[in-house]
């Protein structure tokens, strides 16, 4: 016979709760930080409350984008029947040192190339 347990939290729920609590604390600290800045230096300008809305929207978009990327990555692993990320990390640690360094150099080069591309797009 199956039982229905309603009041148990999964680990994922706890992680989401931690993120929500951190976000609420940061939103509540926003006016306090402004007051502290004004107390230490009266020439500091007042930050428009609309900036807080922009920060919230950007955080929501960022978290949504990260979630979408993680979901796409997990689907990619399933479709191509690749091992889970933990297995890949264990296999990476078993590689020789020169191959690990070469991989790190390649990732750094791609990151640098992406940064230069963003810089060129801004100009």
C-alpha positions as a Markdown table, in Angstrom:
| # | Residue | x | y | z |
|---|---|---|---|---|
| 1 | Unk | 0.0 | 0.0 | 0.0 |
| 2 | Unk | 1.4 | 3.4 | -0.9 |
| 3 | Unk | 1.4 | 6.2 | 1.5 |
| 4 | Unk | 1.1 | 9.9 | 0.7 |
| 5 | Unk | 3.5 | 12.0 | 2.7 |
| 6 | Unk | 2.8 | 15.7 | 2.3 |
| 7 | Unk | 5.0 | 17.4 | 4.8 |
| 8 | Unk | 8.4 | 16.2 | 3.6 |
| 9 | Unk | 10.9 | 18.5 | 1.8 |
| 10 | Unk | 13.1 | 17.3 | -0.9 |
| 11 | Unk | 16.7 | 18.6 | -1.2 |
| 12 | Unk | 15.7 | 20.7 | -4.2 |
| 13 | Unk | 13.0 | 22.4 | -2.2 |
| 14 | Unk | 15.5 | 23.3 | 0.5 |
| 15 | Unk | 17.9 | 24.8 | -2.1 |
| 16 | Unk | 15.1 | 26.8 | -3.7 |
| 17 | Unk | 14.1 | 28.0 | -0.2 |
| 18 | Unk | 17.7 | 29.1 | 0.5 |
| 19 | Unk | 17.7 | 31.1 | -2.7 |
| 20 | Unk | 14.4 | 32.8 | -2.0 |
| 21 | Unk | 15.5 | 33.7 | 1.5 |
| 22 | Unk | 18.7 | 35.2 | 0.3 |
| 23 | Unk | 16.9 | 37.2 | -2.3 |
| 24 | Unk | 14.4 | 38.5 | 0.2 |
| 25 | Unk | 17.3 | 39.5 | 2.5 |
| 26 | Unk | 19.0 | 41.4 | -0.3 |
| 27 | Unk | 15.8 | 43.2 | -1.3 |
| 28 | Unk | 15.2 | 44.2 | 2.3 |
| 29 | Unk | 18.8 | 45.4 | 2.7 |
| 30 | Unk | 18.5 | 47.7 | -0.3 |
| 31 | Unk | 17.1 | 50.8 | 1.6 |
| 32 | Unk | 19.5 | 50.2 | 4.5 |
| 33 | Unk | 22.5 | 50.3 | 2.2 |
| 34 | Unk | 21.3 | 53.6 | 0.7 |
| 35 | Unk | 20.9 | 55.1 | 4.2 |
| 36 | Unk | 24.4 | 53.9 | 5.2 |
| 37 | Unk | 25.9 | 55.4 | 2.1 |
| 38 | Unk | 24.1 | 58.7 | 2.7 |
| 39 | Unk | 25.2 | 58.7 | 6.4 |
| 40 | Unk | 28.9 | 58.2 | 5.5 |
| 41 | Unk | 29.0 | 60.7 | 2.6 |
| 42 | Unk | 26.3 | 63.3 | 2.0 |
| 43 | Unk | 27.5 | 63.9 | -1.5 |
| 44 | Unk | 26.4 | 60.5 | -2.6 |
| 45 | Unk | 23.3 | 60.6 | -4.8 |
| 46 | Unk | 20.1 | 58.8 | -4.0 |
| 47 | Unk | 19.6 | 55.6 | -6.0 |
| 48 | Unk | 16.3 | 55.5 | -7.8 |
| 49 | Unk | 14.0 | 52.7 | -6.5 |
| 50 | Unk | 13.4 | 51.8 | -10.1 |
| 51 | Unk | 16.9 | 50.4 | -10.2 |
| 52 | Unk | 15.8 | 47.8 | -7.7 |
| 53 | Unk | 13.2 | 46.6 | -10.1 |
| 54 | Unk | 15.8 | 46.4 | -12.9 |
| 55 | Unk | 18.1 | 44.3 | -10.6 |
| 56 | Unk | 15.2 | 42.0 | -9.8 |
| 57 | Unk | 14.3 | 41.5 | -13.4 |
| 58 | Unk | 17.9 | 40.9 | -14.4 |
| 59 | Unk | 18.3 | 38.3 | -11.6 |
| 60 | Unk | 15.1 | 36.5 | -12.7 |
| 61 | Unk | 16.3 | 36.5 | -16.3 |
| 62 | Unk | 19.7 | 35.2 | -15.3 |
| 63 | Unk | 18.2 | 32.4 | -13.1 |
| 64 | Unk | 15.8 | 31.5 | -15.9 |
| 65 | Unk | 18.7 | 31.4 | -18.5 |
| 66 | Unk | 20.9 | 29.3 | -16.2 |
| 67 | Unk | 18.0 | 26.9 | -15.6 |
| 68 | Unk | 17.2 | 26.6 | -19.3 |
| 69 | Unk | 20.9 | 26.0 | -20.1 |
| 70 | Unk | 21.1 | 23.2 | -17.4 |
| 71 | Unk | 17.9 | 21.6 | -18.8 |
| 72 | Unk | 19.3 | 21.7 | -22.4 |
| 73 | Unk | 22.6 | 20.3 | -21.2 |
| 74 | Unk | 20.9 | 17.4 | -19.4 |
| 75 | Unk | 18.7 | 16.7 | -22.5 |
| 76 | Unk | 21.9 | 16.8 | -24.6 |
| 77 | Unk | 23.5 | 14.2 | -22.3 |
| 78 | Unk | 20.4 | 12.0 | -22.5 |
| 79 | Unk | 20.0 | 12.2 | -26.3 |
| 80 | Unk | 23.7 | 11.3 | -27.0 |
| 81 | Unk | 23.8 | 8.7 | -24.2 |
| 82 | Unk | 26.7 | 10.4 | -22.5 |
| 83 | Unk | 27.5 | 9.7 | -18.9 |
| 84 | Unk | 26.3 | 12.0 | -16.1 |
| 85 | Unk | 28.3 | 15.0 | -15.2 |
| 86 | Unk | 29.8 | 13.3 | -12.1 |
| 87 | Unk | 31.1 | 10.5 | -14.2 |
| 88 | Unk | 32.7 | 12.9 | -16.6 |
| 89 | Unk | 34.4 | 14.7 | -13.8 |
| 90 | Unk | 35.8 | 11.4 | -12.5 |
| 91 | Unk | 37.1 | 10.5 | -15.9 |
| 92 | Unk | 38.6 | 14.0 | -16.3 |
| 93 | Unk | 40.5 | 13.6 | -13.0 |
| 94 | Unk | 41.9 | 10.3 | -14.4 |
| 95 | Unk | 43.5 | 12.0 | -17.4 |
| 96 | Unk | 47.2 | 12.8 | -17.5 |
| 97 | Unk | 48.2 | 16.2 | -16.3 |
| 98 | Unk | 49.3 | 17.5 | -19.6 |
| 99 | Unk | 45.9 | 16.7 | -21.2 |
| 100 | Unk | 44.1 | 18.4 | -18.3 |
| 101 | Unk | 46.2 | 21.5 | -18.7 |
| 102 | Unk | 45.6 | 21.5 | -22.5 |
| 103 | Unk | 41.8 | 21.3 | -21.8 |
| 104 | Unk | 42.1 | 24.2 | -19.3 |
| 105 | Unk | 44.0 | 26.2 | -21.9 |
| 106 | Unk | 41.4 | 25.5 | -24.5 |
| 107 | Unk | 38.6 | 26.5 | -22.3 |
| 108 | Unk | 40.4 | 29.7 | -21.3 |
| 109 | Unk | 41.1 | 30.5 | -25.0 |
| 110 | Unk | 37.4 | 30.1 | -25.8 |
| 111 | Unk | 36.4 | 32.3 | -22.8 |
| 112 | Unk | 38.9 | 34.9 | -23.9 |
| 113 | Unk | 37.6 | 34.7 | -27.5 |
| 114 | Unk | 34.0 | 35.2 | -26.2 |
| 115 | Unk | 35.0 | 38.2 | -24.2 |
| 116 | Unk | 36.8 | 39.8 | -27.1 |
| 117 | Unk | 33.7 | 39.1 | -29.3 |
| 118 | Unk | 31.5 | 40.8 | -26.7 |
| 119 | Unk | 33.9 | 43.7 | -26.5 |
| 120 | Unk | 33.9 | 44.1 | -30.3 |
| 121 | Unk | 30.1 | 43.9 | -30.4 |
| 122 | Unk | 29.8 | 46.8 | -27.9 |
| 123 | Unk | 32.2 | 48.9 | -30.0 |
